[in-house]
Amino acid sequence: MKWGDGRMTYATGNYYEGNWENNKRNGHGVMFWVTSNEKYTGNWVENLQSGFGTHIWLDSGTSNKLLRNRYVGYW
């Protein structure tokens, strides 16, 4: 059972770093979607983005991964 701070890497290469409770993402954490060049930093409740956080979508067409879109606010 995942509980406390840790990192989970999924078969797709996507990974989550942050707090776990009852095998679910809960509390503060960062999720990296390598497959779609997205990153969410913020609060999680029951495996869902919840509360305040920042979700960014990166432009994979450039070598320096320039920011394309960003949402900062409440989920």
N, CA and C atoms as a LAMMPS dump frame, in Angstrom:
ITEM: TIMESTEP
0
ITEM: NUMBER OF ATOMS
225
ITEM: BOX BOUNDS ff ff ff
-5.0000000000000000e+02 5.0000000000000000e+02
-5.0000000000000000e+02 5.0000000000000000e+02
-5.0000000000000000e+02 5.0000000000000000e+02
ITEM: ATOMS id mol type element x y z
1 1 1 N 0.844 -1.175 0
2 1 2 C 0 0 0
3 1 3 C 0.891 1.241 0
4 2 1 N 0.605 2.137 -0.947
5 2 2 C 1.367 3.384 -1.021
6 2 3 C 0.812 4.371 0.008
7 3 1 N 1.727 4.904 0.846
8 3 2 C 1.34 5.872 1.884
9 3 3 C 2.558 6.728 2.196
10 4 1 N 2.375 8.062 2.194
11 4 2 C 3.495 8.972 2.449
12 4 3 C 4.094 9.457 1.141
13 5 1 N 5.273 10.061 1.224
14 5 2 C 5.939 10.592 0.034
15 5 3 C 6.57 9.475 -0.774
16 6 1 N 6.471 9.601 -2.105
17 6 2 C 7.08 8.601 -2.967
18 6 3 C 6.931 8.942 -4.429
19 7 1 N 7.467 8.066 -5.245
20 7 2 C 7.412 8.242 -6.704
21 7 3 C 6.867 6.967 -7.33
22 8 1 N 5.962 7.156 -8.28
23 8 2 C 5.388 6.039 -9.028
24 8 3 C 5.626 6.293 -10.509
25 9 1 N 6.272 5.352 -11.181
26 9 2 C 6.482 5.443 -12.619
27 9 3 C 5.574 4.42 -13.277
28 10 1 N 4.788 4.88 -14.221
29 10 2 C 3.826 4.037 -14.911
30 10 3 C 4.466 3.417 -16.154
31 11 1 N 3.858 2.382 -16.701
32 11 2 C 4.394 1.667 -17.865
33 11 3 C 4.595 2.591 -19.066
34 12 1 N 3.807 3.653 -19.153
35 12 2 C 3.912 4.601 -20.267
36 12 3 C 5.125 5.516 -20.152
37 13 1 N 5.753 5.541 -18.969
38 13 2 C 6.855 6.467 -18.71
39 13 3 C 6.4 7.676 -17.921
40 14 1 N 5.086 7.901 -17.848
41 14 2 C 4.546 8.983 -17.026
42 14 3 C 4.869 8.678 -15.568
43 15 1 N 5.021 9.733 -14.745
44 15 2 C 5.309 9.471 -13.342
45 15 3 C 4.747 10.561 -12.43
46 16 1 N 4.536 10.168 -11.186
47 16 2 C 4.004 11.044 -10.134
48 16 3 C 4.991 11.043 -8.979
49 17 1 N 5.275 12.242 -8.456
50 17 2 C 6.107 12.397 -7.267
51 17 3 C 5.324 13.218 -6.261
52 18 1 N 5.105 12.654 -5.08
53 18 2 C 4.374 13.399 -4.074
54 18 3 C 3.789 12.501 -3.008
55 19 1 N 2.737 12.986 -2.387
56 19 2 C 2.131 12.303 -1.261
57 19 3 C 1.077 11.286 -1.701
58 20 1 N 1.035 10.167 -0.979
59 20 2 C 0.07 9.093 -1.212
60 20 3 C -0.686 8.813 0.08
61 21 1 N -1.954 8.46 -0.044
62 21 2 C -2.76 7.971 1.071
63 21 3 C -3.688 6.895 0.529
64 22 1 N -3.721 5.746 1.176
65 22 2 C -4.578 4.634 0.745
66 22 3 C -4.388 4.27 -0.723
67 23 1 N -3.136 4.234 -1.18
68 23 2 C -2.812 3.877 -2.566
69 23 3 C -3.269 4.905 -3.596
70 24 1 N -3.637 6.107 -3.158
71 24 2 C -4.11 7.15 -4.077
72 24 3 C -3.274 8.414 -3.906
73 25 1 N -3.177 9.19 -4.997
74 25 2 C -2.495 10.485 -4.919
75 25 3 C -3.361 11.4 -4.051
76 26 1 N -2.798 11.861 -2.953
77 26 2 C -3.495 12.758 -2.024
78 26 3 C -2.484 13.734 -1.44
79 27 1 N -2.882 14.997 -1.353
80 27 2 C -1.954 16.014 -0.848
81 27 3 C -1.196 16.646 -1.994
82 28 1 N -0.035 17.205 -1.709
83 28 2 C 0.747 17.896 -2.739
84 28 3 C 1.56 16.906 -3.548
85 29 1 N 1.587 17.133 -4.875
86 29 2 C 2.381 16.274 -5.742
87 29 3 C 2.531 16.854 -7.128
88 30 1 N 3.409 16.229 -7.893
89 30 2 C 3.692 16.642 -9.269
90 30 3 C 3.505 15.425 -10.169
91 31 1 N 2.699 15.59 -11.203
92 31 2 C 2.48 14.529 -12.19
93 31 3 C 3.08 14.968 -13.505
94 32 1 N 3.907 14.109 -14.096
95 32 2 C 4.523 14.37 -15.389
96 32 3 C 3.949 13.392 -16.395
97 33 1 N 3.309 13.917 -17.428
98 33 2 C 2.818 13.093 -18.527
99 33 3 C 3.846 13.203 -19.646
100 34 1 N 4.777 12.281 -19.683
101 34 2 C 5.841 12.289 -20.68
102 34 3 C 5.256 12.092 -22.073
103 35 1 N 4.219 11.285 -22.159
104 35 2 C 3.616 10.954 -23.448
105 35 3 C 2.944 12.155 -24.114
106 36 1 N 2.466 13.122 -23.327
107 36 2 C 1.777 14.29 -23.909
108 36 3 C 2.434 15.612 -23.529
109 37 1 N 3.626 15.571 -22.917
110 37 2 C 4.37 16.772 -22.528
111 37 3 C 3.552 17.703 -21.647
112 38 1 N 2.962 17.147 -20.593
113 38 2 C 2.189 17.926 -19.626
114 38 3 C 2.778 17.747 -18.238
115 39 1 N 2.518 18.753 -17.385
116 39 2 C 2.976 18.693 -16.008
117 39 3 C 1.957 19.402 -15.125
118 40 1 N 1.568 18.75 -14.037
119 40 2 C 0.679 19.364 -13.049
120 40 3 C 1.383 19.373 -11.708
121 41 1 N 1.419 20.552 -11.089
122 41 2 C 1.977 20.714 -9.746
123 41 3 C 0.885 21.29 -8.875
124 42 1 N 0.543 20.587 -7.798
125 42 2 C -0.498 21.107 -6.928
126 42 3 C -1.095 20.044 -6.044
127 43 1 N -2.318 20.291 -5.638
128 43 2 C -3.003 19.425 -4.696
129 43 3 C -3.779 18.32 -5.404
130 44 1 N -3.853 17.167 -4.744
131 44 2 C -4.578 16.004 -5.234
132 44 3 C -5.515 15.499 -4.153
133 45 1 N -6.689 15.02 -4.539
134 45 2 C -7.624 14.355 -3.637
135 45 3 C -8.174 13.137 -4.363
136 46 1 N -7.968 11.957 -3.78
137 46 2 C -8.493 10.712 -4.353
138 46 3 C -8.096 10.531 -5.825
139 47 1 N -6.826 10.753 -6.138
140 47 2 C -6.266 10.587 -7.49
141 47 3 C -6.678 11.663 -8.491
142 48 1 N -7.364 12.711 -8.056
143 48 2 C -7.79 13.782 -8.965
144 48 3 C -7.145 15.105 -8.596
145 49 1 N -6.852 15.916 -9.617
146 49 2 C -6.372 17.26 -9.361
147 49 3 C -7.482 18.012 -8.63
148 50 1 N -7.154 18.559 -7.453
149 50 2 C -8.184 19.187 -6.629
150 50 3 C -7.556 20.289 -5.792
151 51 1 N -8.228 21.433 -5.729
152 51 2 C -7.651 22.563 -5.002
153 51 3 C -6.791 23.379 -5.937
154 52 1 N -5.811 24.074 -5.397
155 52 2 C -4.978 24.975 -6.191
156 52 3 C -3.845 24.214 -6.861
157 53 1 N -3.594 24.555 -8.132
158 53 2 C -2.498 23.92 -8.846
159 53 3 C -2.194 24.597 -10.169
160 54 1 N -1.115 24.161 -10.779
161 54 2 C -0.673 24.681 -12.067
162 54 3 C -0.513 23.52 -13.032
163 55 1 N -1.202 23.6 -14.16
164 55 2 C -1.097 22.58 -15.203
165 55 3 C -0.512 23.26 -16.433
166 56 1 N 0.577 22.702 -16.959
167 56 2 C 1.191 23.284 -18.152
168 56 3 C 1.286 22.23 -19.251
169 57 1 N 1.186 22.699 -20.459
170 57 2 C 1.348 21.883 -21.654
171 57 3 C 2.581 22.415 -22.356
172 58 1 N 3.559 21.566 -22.623
173 58 2 C 4.816 22.001 -23.215
174 58 3 C 4.823 21.741 -24.708
175 59 1 N 5.525 22.583 -25.431
176 59 2 C 5.65 22.444 -26.877
177 59 3 C 6.765 21.445 -27.171
178 60 1 N 6.423 20.302 -27.68
179 60 2 C 7.421 19.262 -27.944
180 60 3 C 8.177 19.497 -29.248
181 61 1 N 7.784 20.504 -30.013
182 61 2 C 8.409 20.762 -31.298
183 61 3 C 9.728 21.5 -31.21
184 62 1 N 10.123 21.928 -30.009
185 62 2 C 11.381 22.646 -29.868
186 62 3 C 12.281 21.929 -28.874
187 63 1 N 13.557 22.151 -29.008
188 63 2 C 14.511 21.471 -28.132
189 63 3 C 14.468 22.001 -26.709
190 64 1 N 14.05 23.269 -26.518
191 64 2 C 14.038 23.839 -25.163
192 64 3 C 12.66 23.785 -24.521
193 65 1 N 11.701 23.075 -25.103
194 65 2 C 10.38 22.836 -24.509
195 65 3 C 9.695 24.131 -24.056
196 66 1 N 9.527 25.056 -24.933
197 66 2 C 8.884 26.326 -24.601
198 66 3 C 7.45 26.124 -24.136
199 67 1 N 7.053 26.926 -23.19
200 67 2 C 5.698 26.86 -22.659
201 67 3 C 4.696 27.233 -23.736
202 68 1 N 3.676 26.423 -23.881
203 68 2 C 2.63 26.709 -24.849
204 68 3 C 1.365 27.185 -24.147
205 69 1 N 0.882 26.446 -23.159
206 69 2 C -0.337 26.785 -22.435
207 69 3 C -0.129 26.56 -20.956
208 70 1 N -0.859 27.319 -20.144
209 70 2 C -0.746 27.185 -18.693
210 70 3 C -2.079 27.536 -18.054
211 71 1 N -2.48 26.726 -17.079
212 71 2 C -3.629 27.044 -16.251
213 71 3 C -3.155 27.1 -14.81
214 72 1 N -3.414 28.221 -14.146
215 72 2 C -3.08 28.386 -12.732
216 72 3 C -4.362 28.736 -12.016
217 73 1 N -4.784 27.898 -11.084
218 73 2 C -6.02 28.177 -10.373
219 73 3 C -6.533 26.972 -9.643
220 74 1 N -7.828 26.999 -9.405
221 74 2 C -8.472 25.949 -8.61
222 74 3 C -9.145 24.915 -9.503
223 75 1 N -9.074 23.675 -9.069
224 75 2 C -9.695 22.551 -9.785
225 75 3 C -10.89 22.096 -8.995
